[in-house]
Structures are given as C-alpha cells and as structure tokens.
Amino acid sequence: MIGTEISPTLQAAIEAVIRQELGRFGVSEVEVIDSEDADGDPVILVNVHYRDPEAEPDFKVASWALTKLNDKLFELKEPRFAYLRHKVPEAMPEPRGRR
C-alpha cells in the first residue's frame, strides 16, 4: 500500500532523531521513503547516508537509533514502522606507487 505520503513534519521528526542518534558518525543525508515490507504492509524506509566509508555505527548503536525512531513514530501516532539502511561510500583504493 505505497502511497501514504511522508509529510514535512514527519520527515523533520525522522531526520531529527537520526541526526541526534547517528550524527556523530558523519551523516550526510537522511532519505525517507514510503515503502512496504515483504508482506505488503506500509513501512517507512530510512536510508542514512554517511560521508566516510568507515563511519557506519556498530550494531548496538544502530539498534538503539531504530528503537528511538520507532518510539518517536509511535509518539506521533504514525502507524508505520521504520526500517533503517546504512549507506556508506565505497572506500577508494590507495594509489600504487611507481616502480
């Protein structure tokens, strides 16, 4: 049931939680997408983009951020759950020296 809009208020609330919980890892962008899960239920997909390839938070921090985000959605009476995807840029290989 994709089609439920992400309001500007909801977008701002989601971005605020993500930046508060994960900002120290160098979040460059928070992308919020109306989507559905494998069963066809509506969900909110949140792609968190990072500046540094080494920046992705560990499992405990990412799990805590997701909990805080879904708590905020509940507080806002949003019926959809959020899913987080962490997007880190690919590391550039070190240039080889001349021989």
Beta strands, then each sheet from edge to edge (+ up, - down):
strand 1: 27-36
strand 2: 42-50
strand 3: 81-87
sheet 1: 1+ 2- 3-
end
